[in-house]
């Protein structure tokens, strides 16, 4: 028998300590609801779940960002809707003024309303704001400029369609330009072959000197006289405007053959009757987009062979509209990107760029419209049609992005839900399991305490030997 070291008591105490420690952890998990309260509980699980928590909180904030972005776009689109309404009213007034039942005085009164509407469009462009940020004055647009000395004959400036292109100096290289013809509607004996052999630009790309628009032309053949073998041909350009008409000889007439009408050569020997011919008169070219910010052009979009659509080439997030005298040379231009960035993801660079064009009368091309004469009023109708199309295009783009953002929000919500479930499986305590273990450990604590009391009584047996 020994009294200096009570091994049984030490054993009971060690088990009691372990049971109390386990019970303490049970109580901590039951009171916090978490399986991991400190790194020691599950070091790997803590690291994984903390990354998940970052993603979860980021997803929730990204959802709010997307909702705010939709609100901003709705504000912009609402202002554009009012611009649309005013443009429609101005067009209505232009149609009214085009009627010669109006006197000069009448047209002057109509012009006054148009002038006021133009002022209001400019006001909307300058004053539309969201959270003090101006939206329609060009501060949120992607702008392009060039110095005007470039050899390529552009219609206006290059238009940026990819708002992710950075501000800087760019260069577009155009090579191997050639005409591309396609008959949409043959008639009157013309356009029976496709591509047509009897219709072409008189001055063809790439070395044309005439500045003819590319796009779909309408050729009207009228007043066909088979006895005299002549007819009248009228040409409508891609905008639907008449650019000229001419009486020509047709069929087997000695003077029939290749005849220039308003810049388009037609083989009049093929004409057999009246009719309307529609021909897409485009250009093919190789287009390459280069970054010229450092002075040494670096290709950022590989060279591609493209066919224009209404004179428009789309490549590398930029649109270029050319006339027939498209040269095999290089165009330098500058991009100033003021597009808005909406952070719609939890991580870096998970954003969407939104550009909102300027909506003043200069940008819409209606600054100088007048209805003070029949001719002016008709020109105003055409200009207003173009302006309405510009606003429609901008509103359609915003509407499409809003729909995209709605899908983004749905995806963020689903991802947030699933990631929260994953984090919960790692971090949250199973309350039923913890309660079961707590009950077990609590009983073991009571049992260990009783056994420790018994073990502490064992050395007292030595007293019996001392009597």
RONUKE-33923 format. One line per field, with one value per residue (C-alpha): residue number from 1; x, y negated, z. Coordinates in Angstrom, 3 decimals, always signed. Layout:
N
pos = NUM, ...
x = X, ...
y = Y, ...
z = Z, ...
REM end
This chain:
467
pos = 1, 2, 3, 4, 5, 6, 7, 8, 9, 10, 11, 12, 13, 14, 15, 16, 17, 18, 19, 20, 21, 22, 23, 24, 25, 26, 27, 28, 29, 30, 31, 32, 33, 34, 35, 36, 37, 38, 39, 40, 41, 42, 43, 44, 45, 46, 47, 48, 49, 50, 51, 52, 53, 54, 55, 56, 57, 58, 59, 60, 61, 62, 63, 64, 65, 66, 67, 68, 69, 70, 71, 72, 73, 74, 75, 76, 77, 78, 79, 80, 81, 82, 83, 84, 85, 86, 87, 88, 89, 90, 91, 92, 93, 94, 95, 96, 97, 98, 99, 100, 101, 102, 103, 104, 105, 106, 107, 108, 109, 110, 111, 112, 113, 114, 115, 116, 117, 118, 119, 120, 121, 122, 123, 124, 125, 126, 127, 128, 129, 130, 131, 132, 133, 134, 135, 136, 137, 138, 139, 140, 141, 142, 143, 144, 145, 146, 147, 148, 149, 150, 151, 152, 153, 154, 155, 156, 157, 158, 159, 160, 161, 162, 163, 164, 165, 166, 167, 168, 169, 170, 171, 172, 173, 174, 175, 176, 177, 178, 179, 180, 181, 182, 183, 184, 185, 186, 187, 188, 189, 190, 191, 192, 193, 194, 195, 196, 197, 198, 199, 200, 201, 202, 203, 204, 205, 206, 207, 208, 209, 210, 211, 212, 213, 214, 215, 216, 217, 218, 219, 220, 221, 222, 223, 224, 225, 226, 227, 228, 229, 230, 231, 232, 233, 234, 235, 236, 237, 238, 239, 240, 241, 242, 243, 244, 245, 246, 247, 248, 249, 250, 251, 252, 253, 254, 255, 256, 257, 258, 259, 260, 261, 262, 263, 264, 265, 266, 267, 268, 269, 270, 271, 272, 273, 274, 275, 276, 277, 278, 279, 280, 281, 282, 283, 284, 285, 286, 287, 288, 289, 290, 291, 292, 293, 294, 295, 296, 297, 298, 299, 300, 301, 302, 303, 304, 305, 306, 307, 308, 309, 310, 311, 312, 313, 314, 315, 316, 317, 318, 319, 320, 321, 322, 323, 324, 325, 326, 327, 328, 329, 330, 331, 332, 333, 334, 335, 336, 337, 338, 339, 340, 341, 342, 343, 344, 345, 346, 347, 348, 349, 350, 351, 352, 353, 354, 355, 356, 357, 358, 359, 360, 361, 362, 363, 364, 365, 366, 367, 368, 369, 370, 371, 372, 373, 374, 375, 376, 377, 378, 379, 380, 381, 382, 383, 384, 385, 386, 387, 388, 389, 390, 391, 392, 393, 394, 395, 396, 397, 398, 399, 400, 401, 402, 403, 404, 405, 406, 407, 408, 409, 410, 411, 412, 413, 414, 415, 416, 417, 418, 419, 420, 421, 422, 423, 424, 425, 426, 427, 428, 429, 430, 431, 432, 433, 434, 435, 436, 437, 438, 439, 440, 441, 442, 443, 444, 445, 446, 447, 448, 449, 450, 451, 452, 453, 454, 455, 456, 457, 458, 459, 460, 461, 462, 463, 464, 465, 466, 467
x = +0.000, +1.249, +0.261, +2.712, +1.226, -2.461, -2.424, -6.148, -6.960, -4.662, -6.367, -9.809, -8.705, -7.288, -10.539, -12.560, -10.453, -10.933, -14.660, -14.957, -12.962, -15.220, -18.298, -16.969, -16.612, -20.113, -21.492, -19.568, -20.914, -24.444, -24.432, -22.855, -24.440, -21.041, -18.958, -15.823, -15.395, -11.613, -8.935, -8.064, -11.515, -10.762, -7.836, -8.457, -12.213, -11.741, -9.564, -12.002, -15.071, -13.502, -12.904, -16.506, -17.650, -15.758, -17.537, -20.938, -20.668, -19.276, -22.167, -24.682, -23.077, -22.757, -26.504, -27.092, -24.688, -26.596, -29.884, -28.381, -27.092, -30.567, -31.927, -29.332, -30.157, -33.877, -33.256, -31.340, -33.892, -36.747, -35.106, -34.533, -38.191, -39.089, -36.529, -38.234, -41.598, -40.271, -38.608, -41.873, -43.650, -40.999, -41.372, -45.143, -44.630, -42.182, -44.751, -47.301, -44.920, -44.094, -47.650, -47.907, -51.266, -49.127, -48.017, -44.658, -46.308, -47.694, -44.320, -42.689, -45.078, -44.326, -40.603, -41.009, -42.312, -39.525, -36.913, -38.326, -38.314, -34.674, -33.852, -35.636, -33.731, -30.482, -31.760, -32.554, -29.104, -27.438, -29.663, -30.471, -28.650, -28.427, -26.835, -25.498, -23.825, -24.816, -25.953, -26.784, -24.184, -21.416, -19.698, -20.715, -20.058, -17.265, -16.095, -13.953, -12.119, -9.632, -7.645, -9.470, -6.313, -6.691, -6.886, -9.790, -13.148, -15.287, -18.889, -18.540, -16.222, -15.556, -18.152, -17.085, -19.488, -17.264, -17.151, -14.235, -11.797, -9.479, -8.881, -5.935, -4.657, -5.832, -5.336, -7.455, -5.741, -7.837, -6.496, -7.595, -10.834, -13.093, -16.773, -19.327, -22.728, -25.794, -29.224, -32.024, -34.875, -34.367, -36.853, -37.306, -34.788, -31.989, -30.174, -30.860, -27.339, -26.046, -23.673, -25.088, -23.216, -25.440, -25.312, -22.221, -20.788, -19.522, -16.511, -15.729, -13.842, -11.073, -9.941, -13.280, -13.265, -17.037, -18.277, -21.120, -22.681, -22.429, -25.651, -28.895, -29.864, -33.257, -33.394, -36.788, -37.454, -40.489, -42.190, -40.838, -41.548, -40.774, -41.458, -38.998, -36.859, -36.407, -37.252, -36.718, -34.438, -34.445, -31.911, -32.697, -29.723, -29.540, -31.369, -34.289, -33.537, -33.608, -30.108, -30.973, -32.972, -32.330, -34.086, -32.060, -32.223, -32.960, -33.032, -31.486, -31.330, -27.994, -27.365, -28.322, -25.602, -23.608, -25.139, -24.255, -27.239, -26.357, -23.092, -24.380, -23.680, -26.548, -26.509, -29.729, -29.772, -31.227, -34.237, -37.451, -40.166, -40.903, -39.969, -38.075, -34.671, -32.979, -29.240, -26.888, -23.800, -21.178, -17.427, -15.163, -11.950, -9.494, -9.753, -7.208, -7.416, -4.172, -3.276, -1.125, -0.800, +2.981, +3.608, +4.314, +1.090, +0.330, -2.464, -5.183, -7.722, -6.454, -6.993, -10.313, -11.921, -15.294, -18.171, -19.814, -23.489, -24.816, -21.219, -20.587, -17.649, -17.700, -14.452, -12.807, -15.636, -15.474, -17.736, -16.480, -18.767, -17.100, -18.017, -17.016, -13.654, -12.303, -8.522, -6.060, -4.437, -4.510, -6.818, -5.629, -8.225, -8.516, -10.863, -11.903, -13.694, -15.979, -18.127, -19.559, -18.275, -20.803, -19.217, -21.558, -19.368, -17.616, -14.086, -11.799, -12.564, -16.003, -17.690, -19.735, -19.044, -22.021, -21.727, -24.586, -24.321, -24.753, -28.312, -28.085, -29.323, -25.811, -25.212, -28.694, -28.021, -31.014, -29.309, -29.960, -33.319, -35.766, -39.311, -39.517, -39.912, -41.204, -37.690, -36.424, -39.364, -38.672, -35.016, -36.118, -38.289, -35.264, -32.996, -35.585, -35.968, -32.205, -32.360, -35.261, -33.247, -30.265, -32.387, -34.102, -30.722, -29.509, -32.709, -32.607, -29.032, -29.936, -32.967, -30.846, -28.316, -31.117, -32.391, -28.848, -28.554, -31.802, -30.254, -27.077, -29.093, -30.840, -27.483, -25.997, -28.933, -28.621, -24.842, -25.254, -27.748, -25.592, -22.376, -24.083, -25.220, -21.636, -20.253, -22.933, -21.942, -18.378, -18.969, -22.350, -22.867, -25.202, -27.230, -28.732, -25.310, -23.791, -26.652, -26.160, -22.442, -23.113, -25.487, -22.893, -20.069, -22.228, -22.943, -19.253, -18.391, -20.668, -19.297, -15.678, -16.312, -17.737, -14.800, -12.318, -13.940, -13.651, -10.021, -9.187, -10.521, -8.236, -5.076, -7.071, -6.745, -3.187, -4.587, -5.844, -2.251, -1.148, -3.604
y = +0.000, -3.518, -6.945, -9.261, -8.541, -7.731, -6.349, -5.569, -9.180, -10.498, -8.259, -9.387, -13.027, -12.692, -11.209, -13.826, -16.628, -15.210, -14.826, -18.395, -19.705, -17.846, -19.104, -22.664, -22.339, -20.886, -23.853, -26.316, -24.736, -24.487, -28.111, -29.530, -27.134, -26.769, -23.649, -25.768, -28.512, -28.786, -27.572, -24.696, -23.202, -22.516, -24.427, -23.369, -23.806, -27.312, -28.376, -26.965, -28.433, -31.906, -31.958, -30.952, -33.722, -36.245, -34.954, -34.924, -38.519, -39.566, -37.883, -39.673, -43.043, -42.264, -41.619, -45.053, -46.573, -44.995, -46.317, -49.802, -49.471, -48.616, -51.676, -53.879, -52.461, -52.844, -56.507, -56.958, -55.057, -57.036, -60.286, -58.870, -57.933, -61.595, -62.516, -59.977, -61.578, -65.015, -63.728, -62.120, -65.432, -67.291, -64.815, -65.288, -69.040, -68.603, -66.531, -69.246, -71.956, -70.031, -70.666, -73.739, -74.673, -76.415, -80.013, -81.399, -82.639, -79.172, -77.544, -80.159, -79.244, -75.549, -76.336, -78.023, -74.831, -72.808, -75.225, -74.907, -71.133, -71.216, -73.311, -70.819, -67.896, -69.695, -70.353, -66.673, -65.779, -68.083, -67.619, -63.907, -62.560, -59.494, -60.013, -63.355, -61.529, -63.049, -60.376, -61.790, -64.514, -62.245, -61.795, -58.108, -57.544, -55.989, -58.711, -58.470, -61.151, -61.384, -64.275, -64.366, -63.900, -60.148, -58.805, -56.455, -58.023, -57.362, -58.362, -60.064, -58.585, -54.942, -53.767, -51.674, -48.810, -47.106, -49.355, -47.283, -48.902, -51.167, -54.839, -55.371, -55.615, -52.992, -52.144, -50.181, -48.714, -48.174, -46.133, -44.246, -46.203, -45.208, -45.472, -42.862, -42.794, -40.734, -40.868, -40.979, -41.447, -40.937, -42.586, -44.235, -41.787, -43.055, -41.102, -37.638, -36.548, -36.703, -38.444, -40.631, -41.178, -44.025, -46.324, -47.808, -50.998, -53.183, -53.974, -50.823, -50.322, -50.541, -53.299, -55.039, -58.820, -59.254, -59.189, -56.702, -55.122, -51.383, -49.512, -48.434, -50.445, -50.480, -50.757, -51.765, -51.105, -53.090, -54.278, -51.409, -51.957, -48.850, -50.658, -53.494, -51.196, -53.577, -53.767, -55.965, -54.721, -56.253, -55.343, -55.396, -55.277, -53.117, -55.861, -55.638, -59.034, -59.607, -60.447, -60.794, -59.593, -59.260, -58.253, -55.502, -53.322, -49.649, -46.272, -46.078, -49.830, -50.909, -53.199, -50.579, -49.089, -50.112, -53.401, -55.478, -56.585, -58.576, -56.713, -53.206, -51.535, -49.471, -47.265, -48.546, -45.865, -43.503, -45.691, -44.102, -45.636, -47.988, -46.855, -47.538, -45.998, -45.886, -45.269, -45.221, -47.076, -46.506, -46.117, -43.311, -44.102, -42.743, -44.610, -44.568, -46.536, -47.711, -49.464, -52.478, -53.969, -53.472, -54.658, -51.107, -49.478, -46.165, -43.965, -43.395, -41.872, -39.617, -40.458, -39.217, -39.255, -40.975, -42.100, -45.368, -45.666, -49.011, -50.102, -49.090, -46.890, -45.454, -44.161, -44.122, -45.943, -48.892, -49.770, -51.608, -52.968, -53.653, -55.112, -53.476, -55.228, -52.994, -52.921, -50.201, -52.278, -52.857, -54.985, -56.434, -57.355, -58.006, -56.361, -58.154, -55.591, -57.105, -53.977, -53.075, -49.939, -47.850, -45.335, -42.372, -39.622, -38.963, -38.991, -41.427, -42.276, -40.664, -43.729, -44.861, -48.114, -50.243, -53.269, -55.744, -58.019, -61.772, -62.794, -66.458, -67.902, -68.004, -64.297, -63.493, -65.531, -67.868, -71.087, -72.889, -71.447, -73.941, -73.706, -77.176, -75.770, -72.623, -71.428, -72.191, -70.359, -67.257, -67.317, -67.705, -64.577, -62.599, -64.016, -63.301, -59.732, -59.316, -60.861, -58.615, -55.599, -56.718, -57.042, -53.734, -52.056, -53.508, -52.523, -49.026, -48.601, -49.705, -47.435, -44.484, -45.179, -45.468, -42.032, -40.720, -42.174, -40.491, -37.155, -38.172, -38.822, -35.446, -33.727, -35.617, -34.587, -30.908, -30.955, -32.728, -30.090, -27.117, -28.584, -29.392, -25.762, -24.593, -26.966, -25.849, -22.198, -23.118, -25.763, -25.159, -22.736, -19.754, -20.609, -17.127, -15.478, -18.016, -17.523, -13.768, -14.146, -16.733, -14.326, -11.541, -13.746, -15.165, -11.661, -10.769, -13.917, -12.845, -9.312, -10.501, -12.845, -9.955, -7.689, -10.408, -10.639, -6.886, -6.884, -9.593, -7.336, -4.373, -5.587, -5.750, -1.927, -2.460, -3.778, -0.279, +0.974, -1.769, -0.769
z = +0.000, -0.890, +0.295, -1.548, -4.988, -5.373, -8.905, -8.885, -7.942, -10.648, -13.187, -12.104, -12.170, -15.713, -17.010, -15.154, -16.732, -20.209, -19.670, -18.356, -21.331, -23.766, -21.889, -22.090, -25.866, -26.082, -24.170, -26.401, -29.593, -28.222, -27.084, -30.314, -32.804, -34.472, -34.875, -35.391, -32.790, -33.028, -35.411, -33.071, -33.583, -37.285, -38.797, -42.414, -42.083, -40.669, -43.629, -46.172, -44.511, -44.156, -47.926, -48.400, -46.060, -48.195, -51.276, -49.558, -48.371, -51.737, -53.550, -51.359, -52.030, -55.758, -55.808, -54.292, -56.816, -59.690, -58.333, -58.041, -61.593, -62.829, -61.018, -62.730, -66.151, -65.531, -64.707, -67.954, -69.994, -68.475, -69.558, -73.036, -73.204, -72.802, -75.480, -77.720, -77.065, -77.984, -81.147, -82.212, -81.627, -83.629, -86.478, -86.363, -86.619, -89.507, -91.401, -90.755, -91.946, -95.134, -96.319, -98.549, -97.100, -94.466, -94.925, -93.860, -90.682, -89.950, -90.418, -88.230, -85.383, -85.876, -85.795, -82.422, -80.817, -82.434, -81.076, -77.556, -77.779, -78.852, -75.790, -73.556, -75.087, -74.250, -70.719, -70.215, -71.540, -69.019, -65.975, -65.811, -62.743, -60.516, -57.104, -58.466, -61.396, -64.744, -67.155, -70.594, -71.097, -72.369, -68.995, -69.097, -72.808, -74.842, -77.213, -80.346, -82.276, -85.114, -86.504, -89.843, -91.926, -92.290, -95.849, -95.132, -95.869, -92.790, -92.266, -88.877, -86.245, -85.393, -82.871, -79.886, -79.106, -76.524, -73.458, -72.107, -74.551, -72.587, -73.295, -75.624, -79.178, -81.647, -85.270, -87.698, -90.725, -93.852, -96.743, -99.859, -100.245, -103.133, -104.073, -102.966, -104.671, -103.778, -105.443, -102.901, -105.360, -109.117, -111.456, -114.848, -116.343, -114.082, -111.378, -112.796, -111.812, -108.265, -107.862, -110.615, -113.845, -114.964, -111.869, -110.243, -108.813, -111.625, -109.443, -107.460, -104.182, -103.198, -105.542, -106.031, -106.180, -105.876, -102.283, -102.702, -99.630, -99.160, -98.478, -100.145, -103.230, -104.897, -108.672, -110.010, -113.677, -114.876, -118.070, -120.152, -123.852, -125.858, -129.143, -128.568, -126.440, -123.557, -119.856, -116.838, -114.063, -110.572, -107.876, -104.150, -101.777, -98.596, -96.680, -99.106, -100.632, -104.374, -105.626, -109.293, -112.275, -115.992, -119.190, -120.868, -123.965, -123.355, -125.067, -128.504, -129.029, -130.423, -127.449, -124.865, -122.685, -119.636, -118.524, -115.457, -113.366, -110.233, -109.707, -110.530, -113.865, -115.262, -118.371, -119.903, -122.610, -119.987, -119.156, -120.477, -118.309, -115.438, -111.964, -108.760, -108.161, -104.747, -104.620, -101.641, -102.798, -100.133, -99.786, -98.646, -96.797, -94.287, -90.962, -88.125, -84.846, -83.252, -79.999, -80.856, -77.357, -77.205, -80.753, -81.874, -83.156, -81.449, -82.811, -80.206, -82.597, -85.346, -88.993, -90.363, -93.803, -93.465, -95.647, -94.715, -93.772, -94.992, -95.187, -91.575, -90.603, -87.069, -85.640, -82.232, -80.485, -82.887, -85.830, -88.901, -91.620, -94.934, -98.314, -101.599, -101.672, -98.916, -99.265, -98.331, -95.561, -91.942, -89.755, -86.411, -83.807, -80.083, -77.587, -74.413, -72.257, -69.604, -69.290, -65.893, -64.186, -62.244, -59.853, -60.263, -58.800, -55.466, -56.906, -58.685, -62.334, -62.134, -63.544, -66.490, -68.348, -69.362, -71.645, -71.993, -75.047, -75.042, -75.865, -76.872, -80.174, -81.665, -81.067, -82.372, -85.511, -85.153, -84.056, -87.340, -88.370, -89.795, -91.119, -92.645, -96.167, -97.794, -98.596, -95.080, -93.529, -95.620, -94.636, -91.005, -91.272, -92.450, -89.708, -87.030, -88.275, -87.827, -84.345, -83.324, -84.465, -82.365, -79.239, -79.991, -80.327, -77.012, -75.200, -76.685, -75.497, -71.977, -71.976, -73.070, -70.308, -67.743, -68.780, -68.510, -65.008, -63.964, -64.919, -63.084, -59.922, -60.216, -60.617, -57.659, -55.463, -56.418, -55.932, -52.576, -51.444, -52.454, -51.095, -47.775, -47.564, -48.171, -45.550, -43.106, -43.475, -42.507, -39.857, -38.188, -35.322, -35.541, -32.461, -32.054, -32.210, -29.815, -27.321, -27.450, -26.745, -24.031, -22.251, -22.448, -21.233, -18.426, -17.128, -17.396, -15.413, -12.564, -12.661, -12.729, -9.814, -7.752, -8.640, -7.752, -4.307, -3.900, -5.048, -2.542, +0.253, -0.620, +1.261, +4.459, +4.648, +5.831, +9.137, +9.904, +9.844, +12.251, +15.022
REM end
